[in-house]
Amino acid sequence: MALPNELILEVCGHLAKRDLKACRFVSKSWSHHASEYLFSNIYISPRKEDIEVFDFVTQHAQLSHCVRYLIYDSTSFSPSYSEFDYINHLFEQATEYSDLYRKNLNGTDLQFTQFVKSCWEASATPFGAVQEFSGHDFILNGNREWEARDKYQQRIVKNGDFLQILTCGLRKLDFLDSVEVCDEWDTERLSDRWGRQWPNNDMTKDPLDPYFYGSPFGRAWGLSHPKPHSGIRDTSDEEGFATGHEEFQIITTALSQSQRKIRSFDISEPPVSIFDSNVTDILMNHSFNAYSKLEYLTLYLEDYIGSIGMTVKYESLPGLKALLGSMSGLRHLELDLPGDEWHGNACFNYRQVFPTSGTQWMRLTRLDIDTLAISVTDLVHLLAAKMPNLRELILSDVELLEGRWEGVVEFLKTSMHLLCFPLHESWQKLLHLEGRSFLDDQGDDKQNLVFRTDIETYVVHGGRHPCLRADEDVSASSNYLLGLCL
């Protein structure tokens, strides 16, 4: 008896990747539904294996319609390693991921097996590994392959072929919903920053599979080589861009040229140079085209400050203001801005980051802001007039340029109808003008924790304002609103 399509789809949603592959050979119906999960996410990078699979899926009439999630692997082989560095990184990797290696050592490469086992000895050191294994075939061949990968990746990016491949493929992905830029092979990440699970075939990956990353290239690269460099590093490339700028420019340009509108964009540490006054008009226009329909956006900009003591000028970020102004359909916004504790806790103020035009985010239900200076007037206007349907508000290291937090708390309780105003994390600070504390970061202080809980409860459920004196009537909390522009 044939199973209903709804039941087949439900079954496929609980199967591992290898089982989904088997389901495709059962029948046309099973193949169709298994493919929806098996090809729901797709990888791309300037590497042959990823490009071949990307081309195959995007050119396939059925499989291209299954893709919902694109992962752009921005890790790099540049700069190349010396033999010493290659052995050193492989040693550290075998030590850090010893369980993974123990599970997958098969003894077929005797030299590599001997190397890995030597890394686990109590007296093992990277220098000792260099002395013992320098010149071995698996080291020399591995290092040569690393250099060849580096040259190929640089060539295909610089001559524009990779951008063309990516753009052409994106034009075929009519149901693409989300893009993630992965800057590091992290085997532990199983959900995004909004708590949503990754697509099915990432979630079902066995953590002891014989590779660090689930892309076609990652599976081929295996465990016998060091992982590629993180896409975010402290140095700048030879053209003067902050590291990561080129990758952002490629994915942004490809999305724009393919006219592919996405709802979710996840980039852990975007190159901050894309937001300052030096950003080109071309890249800015591509950004508008690519991201104006976003519904979920997370931006971590802590690296806008360089090394200790090298403070940037806290001037307006026109690129960021323009982008936020174009994203009127946002549902979730998480914005983590830099703060400079070495120079009087300097930080950006509201008018340097947010557009002051008539942009409204009517669909925004979750706002998370870290490190911002803002006046009470601007804060009230931002929340009440521009984000009237907000239901979850998370604030940390927010300093008022005028007014007091007691009035803000009363405003949130009476006017915003929040369902969640969490303050339980000890690092969340709310400051009055000139850094005077309303909520400090003394998380171990019992009285501090009780006060935080009382504020959360009052904003969401009402009751008695926690800042009222014991001899004051409950109605006296309305006095805190005096001076606020409601």
C-alpha positions as CSV (number, residue, x, y, z in Angstrom):
1,M,0.0,0.0,0.0
2,A,1.4,3.4,-1.0
3,L,2.0,5.9,1.9
4,P,0.4,9.3,1.8
5,N,2.8,12.1,0.6
6,E,2.5,13.9,4.0
7,L,3.7,10.8,5.8
8,I,6.6,10.2,3.5
9,L,7.6,13.9,4.0
10,E,7.4,13.5,7.7
11,V,9.6,10.3,7.6
12,C,12.2,12.0,5.5
13,G,12.5,14.8,8.0
14,H,13.9,12.4,10.6
15,L,16.4,10.5,8.4
16,A,20.2,10.9,8.2
17,K,21.8,12.0,5.0
18,R,22.9,8.4,4.0
19,D,19.3,7.2,4.5
20,L,17.9,10.0,2.4
21,K,20.2,8.9,-0.4
22,A,18.8,5.4,-0.2
23,C,15.2,6.6,-0.2
24,R,15.8,8.2,-3.6
25,F,15.9,4.7,-5.1
26,V,12.6,3.5,-3.6
27,S,10.2,5.2,-5.9
28,K,9.5,8.5,-7.7
29,S,7.4,9.7,-4.8
30,W,10.1,8.8,-2.2
31,S,12.8,10.3,-4.4
32,H,11.0,13.6,-4.8
33,H,10.4,14.0,-1.0
34,A,13.9,12.8,0.0
35,S,15.5,15.2,-2.5
36,E,13.7,18.1,-0.7
37,Y,15.7,17.4,2.4
38,L,18.8,16.1,0.8
39,F,19.3,19.1,-1.4
40,S,17.7,21.8,0.8
41,N,21.1,23.4,1.4
42,I,24.0,23.7,-0.9
43,Y,27.7,24.7,-0.5
44,I,29.8,27.0,-2.7
45,S,33.4,28.1,-2.6
46,P,36.2,28.7,-5.1
47,R,37.2,25.1,-5.0
48,K,36.7,22.5,-7.7
49,E,34.7,20.0,-5.7
50,D,32.2,22.5,-4.4
51,I,31.8,24.2,-7.8
52,E,31.2,20.8,-9.6
53,V,28.3,19.9,-7.2
54,F,27.0,23.5,-7.2
55,D,26.9,23.4,-11.1
56,F,25.2,20.0,-11.1
57,V,22.4,21.0,-8.7
58,T,21.7,24.4,-10.1
59,Q,21.5,23.1,-13.6
60,H,19.2,20.2,-12.6
61,A,15.5,21.0,-13.2
62,Q,14.2,19.2,-10.1
63,L,17.1,19.5,-7.6
64,S,17.5,23.3,-8.1
65,H,14.0,23.8,-6.8
66,C,14.8,22.0,-3.6
67,V,17.6,24.5,-2.5
68,R,16.5,26.8,0.3
69,Y,19.9,27.5,2.0
70,L,23.2,28.5,0.5
71,I,26.4,28.3,2.5
72,Y,29.4,30.2,1.1
73,D,32.6,28.8,2.5
74,S,35.0,31.8,2.8
75,T,37.9,29.9,4.4
76,S,41.2,30.3,2.6
77,F,44.5,28.6,1.8
78,S,46.3,31.9,1.7
79,P,49.0,32.4,3.0
80,S,50.6,29.0,2.2
81,Y,52.4,27.1,4.9
82,S,56.1,26.4,5.3
83,E,56.7,22.7,6.0
84,F,57.3,23.6,9.6
85,D,54.0,25.4,9.9
86,Y,52.2,22.7,8.1
87,I,53.4,20.0,10.5
88,N,52.7,22.3,13.5
89,H,49.1,22.9,12.5
90,L,48.5,19.3,11.8
91,F,49.9,18.4,15.2
92,E,47.6,20.8,17.0
93,Q,44.7,19.6,15.0
94,A,45.3,15.9,15.8
95,T,45.7,16.8,19.5
96,E,42.6,19.0,19.7
97,Y,40.3,16.5,17.9
98,S,41.8,13.3,19.2
99,D,38.4,11.5,19.5
100,L,37.6,12.3,15.9
101,Y,40.9,10.9,14.7
102,R,40.7,7.8,17.0
103,K,37.3,7.0,15.5
104,N,38.5,7.2,11.9
105,L,42.1,6.0,11.8
106,N,42.1,3.0,9.4
107,G,45.8,2.3,9.1
108,T,45.8,2.5,5.3
109,D,48.4,5.3,5.4
110,L,51.0,4.0,7.8
111,Q,53.0,7.2,8.0
112,F,50.0,9.4,8.8
113,T,48.7,6.9,11.4
114,Q,52.1,6.9,13.0
115,F,52.2,10.7,13.1
116,V,48.7,11.0,14.6
117,K,49.4,8.4,17.3
118,S,52.7,10.1,18.2
119,C,50.8,13.4,18.8
120,W,48.9,11.7,21.6
121,E,51.9,10.7,23.6
122,A,52.4,12.6,26.8
123,S,55.8,13.9,25.9
124,A,54.8,14.9,22.3
125,T,55.6,18.5,21.2
126,P,55.1,20.3,17.8
127,F,58.9,20.7,17.6
128,G,59.4,17.0,18.2
129,A,56.9,16.2,15.4
130,V,58.7,18.5,13.0
131,Q,62.0,16.7,13.8
132,E,60.6,13.2,13.4
133,F,58.3,13.7,10.4
134,S,59.9,16.4,8.3
135,G,60.5,15.1,4.8
136,H,57.9,12.3,5.0
137,D,55.8,11.8,1.8
138,F,52.5,12.6,3.4
139,I,53.8,15.9,4.7
140,L,55.5,16.9,1.4
141,N,52.5,15.8,-0.7
142,G,50.0,17.5,1.7
143,N,51.9,20.7,1.7
144,R,52.2,20.7,-2.1
145,E,48.4,20.1,-2.4
146,W,47.8,23.0,0.0
147,E,49.9,25.3,-2.2
148,A,48.1,24.1,-5.4
149,R,44.7,24.8,-3.7
150,D,45.9,28.3,-2.8
151,K,46.9,29.1,-6.3
152,Y,43.7,27.8,-7.8
153,Q,41.5,29.7,-5.4
154,Q,43.3,33.0,-6.0
155,R,43.2,32.5,-9.8
156,I,39.5,31.7,-10.1
157,V,38.6,34.6,-7.8
158,K,40.8,37.3,-9.4
159,N,40.0,36.5,-13.0
160,G,36.2,36.8,-12.2
161,D,35.3,33.2,-13.1
162,F,34.1,32.4,-9.6
163,L,31.8,35.4,-9.5
164,Q,30.3,34.4,-12.9
165,I,29.8,30.7,-11.8
166,L,28.1,31.9,-8.6
167,T,25.9,34.4,-10.4
168,C,24.7,32.0,-13.1
169,G,23.9,29.4,-10.5
170,L,21.9,31.7,-8.3
171,R,19.7,32.6,-11.2
172,K,18.5,29.0,-11.2
173,L,17.7,28.8,-7.5
174,D,14.2,30.2,-7.5
175,F,13.4,29.1,-4.0
176,L,16.6,30.2,-2.3
177,D,15.7,31.7,1.1
178,S,18.8,32.1,3.2
179,V,22.6,32.7,2.8
180,E,25.3,32.0,5.3
181,V,28.9,33.1,4.9
182,C,31.0,30.6,6.8
183,D,34.4,31.9,7.9
184,E,35.6,28.9,9.9
185,W,35.1,25.2,9.8
186,D,33.2,24.8,13.1
187,T,32.0,21.3,13.9
188,E,30.0,22.4,16.9
189,R,27.5,24.8,15.3
190,L,24.1,23.2,15.0
191,S,21.8,26.3,15.0
192,D,21.9,29.9,13.9
193,R,21.9,33.0,16.1
194,W,18.1,33.0,16.3
195,G,18.0,29.4,17.7
196,R,16.7,28.0,14.4
197,Q,18.1,24.6,13.4
198,W,20.3,24.2,10.4
199,P,18.8,22.3,7.5
200,N,18.2,18.6,7.9
201,N,21.3,17.1,6.4
202,D,23.6,19.3,8.5
203,M,21.7,18.3,11.7
204,T,22.0,14.6,11.0
205,K,25.7,14.7,10.4
206,D,27.5,12.3,12.8
207,P,30.0,14.4,14.8
208,L,32.6,11.6,14.3
209,D,32.3,11.6,10.5
210,P,35.8,11.5,8.9
211,Y,35.9,15.2,8.0
212,F,35.6,18.6,9.6
213,Y,33.1,20.2,7.2
214,G,30.2,18.8,5.3
215,S,30.8,20.5,2.0
216,P,31.9,18.3,-1.0
217,F,35.3,19.8,-0.7
218,G,35.4,19.4,3.1
219,R,34.5,15.7,2.8
220,A,37.3,15.2,0.2
221,W,39.8,17.2,2.2
222,G,39.2,14.8,5.2
223,L,41.4,14.7,8.3
224,S,44.9,14.3,6.8
225,H,45.4,18.0,6.1
226,P,45.1,21.1,8.4
227,K,41.8,22.9,8.1
228,P,41.9,26.0,5.9
229,H,42.5,29.4,7.4
230,S,39.6,31.3,9.0
231,G,38.0,33.8,6.6
232,I,38.4,36.5,9.2
233,R,42.0,37.3,10.2
234,D,43.8,40.3,11.7
235,T,45.7,41.2,8.5
236,S,44.7,43.0,5.4
237,D,45.0,41.6,1.9
238,E,47.5,43.0,-0.7
239,E,44.9,45.3,-2.1
240,G,44.3,47.1,1.2
241,F,40.9,45.7,1.9
242,A,40.1,44.4,5.4
243,T,40.1,40.7,5.3
244,G,36.7,39.4,4.4
245,H,35.8,42.4,2.1
246,E,36.4,40.4,-1.1
247,E,34.2,37.5,0.0
248,F,31.4,39.9,1.0
249,Q,31.7,41.7,-2.3
250,I,31.5,38.5,-4.3
251,I,28.4,37.1,-2.6
252,T,26.7,40.6,-2.6
253,T,27.4,41.2,-6.2
254,A,26.3,37.7,-7.2
255,L,23.0,38.1,-5.4
256,S,22.4,41.5,-6.9
257,Q,23.3,40.5,-10.5
258,S,21.2,37.4,-10.3
259,Q,18.3,39.4,-8.8
260,R,17.9,36.9,-6.1
261,K,16.2,38.3,-3.0
262,I,16.8,36.4,0.3
263,R,15.1,36.6,3.6
264,S,18.0,35.7,5.9
265,F,21.7,36.6,5.8
266,D,24.1,35.3,8.4
267,I,27.7,36.6,8.4
268,S,29.5,36.3,11.7
269,E,31.9,39.1,11.3
270,P,31.3,41.3,8.3
271,P,34.2,43.5,7.1
272,V,33.4,46.8,8.7
273,S,34.9,48.7,5.8
274,I,31.7,48.0,3.8
275,F,29.8,50.4,6.2
276,D,32.1,53.4,6.3
277,S,32.4,56.4,4.1
278,N,34.9,54.7,1.8
279,V,32.5,52.1,0.5
280,T,32.0,52.3,-3.3
281,D,28.7,53.3,-4.8
282,I,28.7,50.1,-6.9
283,L,29.0,47.9,-3.8
284,M,26.4,50.0,-2.0
285,N,23.9,49.6,-4.8
286,H,24.6,45.8,-5.0
287,S,23.9,45.7,-1.2
288,F,20.6,47.4,-1.6
289,N,19.6,45.0,-4.4
290,A,20.7,41.9,-2.5
291,Y,19.5,42.6,1.1
292,S,16.6,45.0,0.9
293,K,14.2,42.0,1.5
294,L,16.0,40.6,4.5
295,E,13.9,39.5,7.4
296,Y,16.6,38.2,9.7
297,L,19.9,40.1,10.1
298,T,22.8,39.7,12.6
299,L,25.8,42.1,12.4
300,Y,28.8,41.7,14.8
301,L,31.0,44.7,14.3
302,E,33.3,44.5,17.3
303,D,36.4,44.4,15.0
304,Y,35.7,48.0,13.9
305,I,38.3,48.8,16.6
306,G,41.7,47.5,15.7
307,S,44.5,46.6,18.2
308,I,44.5,48.0,21.7
309,G,45.0,51.8,21.7
310,M,44.1,52.1,18.0
311,T,40.8,53.9,18.3
312,V,38.7,54.6,15.2
313,K,36.9,57.9,14.9
314,Y,33.3,57.4,15.8
315,E,31.9,59.0,12.8
316,S,28.6,58.2,11.0
317,L,28.4,54.9,9.1
318,P,26.5,55.9,6.0
319,G,26.6,52.4,4.5
320,L,25.0,50.8,7.5
321,K,22.4,53.6,7.9
322,A,21.5,53.2,4.3
323,L,21.3,49.5,4.4
324,L,19.1,49.5,7.6
325,G,16.9,52.1,6.0
326,S,16.3,49.8,3.0
327,M,15.3,46.8,5.1
328,S,11.8,47.8,6.1
329,G,10.7,44.1,6.2
330,L,13.1,43.1,9.0
331,R,11.6,40.8,11.7
332,H,14.7,40.2,13.8
333,L,17.7,42.5,14.1
334,E,20.8,41.9,16.2
335,L,23.4,44.6,16.1
336,D,26.6,44.3,18.2
337,L,28.6,47.5,18.0
338,P,32.1,48.1,19.2
339,G,33.0,49.8,22.5
340,D,36.4,51.2,23.4
341,E,37.0,50.7,27.1
342,W,40.5,52.1,26.7
343,H,39.3,55.5,25.8
344,G,36.4,56.4,28.1
345,N,34.1,53.6,26.8
346,A,33.7,55.5,23.6
347,C,30.9,54.1,21.3
348,F,28.7,55.0,18.4
349,N,25.5,57.0,19.1
350,Y,22.1,56.3,17.6
351,R,22.2,58.9,14.9
352,Q,25.6,57.6,13.6
353,V,24.1,54.1,13.1
354,F,20.3,54.3,12.5
355,P,18.6,56.2,9.7
356,T,16.9,59.3,10.9
357,S,14.5,59.4,8.0
358,G,11.0,58.1,8.0
359,T,11.9,54.4,7.8
360,Q,9.7,52.1,9.9
361,W,10.2,48.5,10.7
362,M,6.6,47.5,11.2
363,R,7.3,43.8,11.1
364,L,10.2,43.8,13.6
365,T,9.4,41.7,16.6
366,R,12.9,41.2,18.1
367,L,15.6,43.8,18.6
368,D,19.0,43.1,20.2
369,I,21.4,46.0,20.6
370,D,24.8,45.9,22.2
371,T,26.9,49.0,22.9
372,L,25.1,52.2,21.9
373,A,24.7,55.7,23.2
374,I,21.2,57.2,22.7
375,S,19.0,59.9,24.1
376,V,15.7,59.0,25.8
377,T,13.9,61.0,23.1
378,D,15.5,59.0,20.3
379,L,15.0,55.7,22.2
380,V,11.3,56.3,22.7
381,H,10.9,57.5,19.1
382,L,12.8,54.4,17.7
383,L,10.7,51.9,19.7
384,A,7.3,53.5,19.7
385,A,7.2,55.1,16.3
386,K,9.5,53.0,14.2
387,M,9.1,49.6,15.8
388,P,5.6,49.6,17.2
389,N,5.1,45.8,17.0
390,L,8.3,44.9,18.9
391,R,7.8,42.0,21.3
392,E,11.3,41.1,22.4
393,L,13.9,43.7,23.4
394,I,17.5,42.9,24.5
395,L,19.7,45.8,25.6
396,S,23.3,45.7,26.8
397,D,25.9,48.4,27.4
398,V,23.4,51.1,26.3
399,E,24.1,54.6,27.7
400,L,21.5,57.3,27.9
401,L,22.7,60.7,26.6
402,E,19.9,62.4,28.6
403,G,17.1,61.3,30.8
404,R,17.0,58.3,33.1
405,W,16.3,54.6,32.8
406,E,13.5,54.8,35.4
407,G,11.4,56.6,32.9
408,V,12.4,54.3,30.1
409,V,11.3,51.3,32.1
410,E,7.9,53.0,32.8
411,F,7.6,53.8,29.1
412,L,8.3,50.1,28.1
413,K,5.7,48.9,30.6
414,T,2.9,51.3,29.6
415,S,3.5,51.7,25.8
416,M,5.4,48.8,24.2
417,H,3.5,45.6,25.1
418,L,6.7,43.6,25.3
419,L,6.5,39.8,25.9
420,C,10.2,39.5,26.7
421,F,12.7,42.0,28.2
422,P,15.5,39.8,29.5
423,L,18.1,41.3,31.8
424,H,19.3,38.2,33.6
425,E,22.8,38.1,32.0
426,S,25.4,39.6,34.3
427,W,27.2,41.3,31.4
428,Q,24.1,43.4,30.5
429,K,24.7,47.0,31.6
430,L,22.4,50.0,31.4
431,L,24.0,53.3,32.0
432,H,22.9,56.9,32.7
433,L,24.7,59.8,31.2
434,E,28.5,59.8,31.7
435,G,28.6,56.1,32.6
436,R,26.6,56.3,35.9
437,S,25.2,52.9,36.5
438,F,21.5,51.9,36.5
439,L,22.3,48.2,36.0
440,D,25.9,47.2,36.5
441,D,27.7,44.0,35.6
442,Q,28.1,42.8,39.2
443,G,26.3,39.5,38.4
444,D,27.2,37.8,41.6
445,D,25.5,40.4,43.7
446,K,22.2,38.9,44.9
447,Q,20.5,42.3,45.3
448,N,21.6,43.2,41.7
449,L,20.0,39.9,40.4
450,V,16.8,40.5,42.3
451,F,16.6,44.1,40.9
452,R,17.1,42.8,37.3
453,T,14.3,40.2,37.8
454,D,12.0,42.8,39.2
455,I,12.5,45.1,36.2
456,E,11.9,42.2,33.7
457,T,8.7,41.3,35.6
458,Y,7.5,44.9,35.8
459,V,8.0,45.6,32.1
460,V,6.3,42.4,30.9
461,H,3.6,41.8,33.6
462,G,3.2,45.1,35.4
463,G,2.9,45.5,39.2
464,R,5.0,47.9,41.2
465,H,7.8,49.9,39.7
466,P,11.1,48.5,41.2
467,C,12.6,52.0,41.6
468,L,9.8,53.4,43.8
469,R,10.6,54.1,47.4
470,A,8.7,52.0,50.0
471,D,6.6,55.0,51.1
472,E,5.5,55.9,47.5
473,D,2.2,54.9,46.0
474,V,2.1,52.6,43.0
475,S,0.6,55.4,40.9
476,A,3.7,57.5,41.5
477,S,5.5,55.6,38.7
478,S,3.8,57.8,36.2
479,N,6.0,60.7,37.4
480,Y,8.9,58.9,35.7
481,L,7.3,59.7,32.4
482,L,7.6,63.4,32.9
483,G,9.9,64.8,30.2
484,L,9.6,61.8,27.9
485,C,8.3,62.6,24.4
486,L,5.5,60.1,24.1
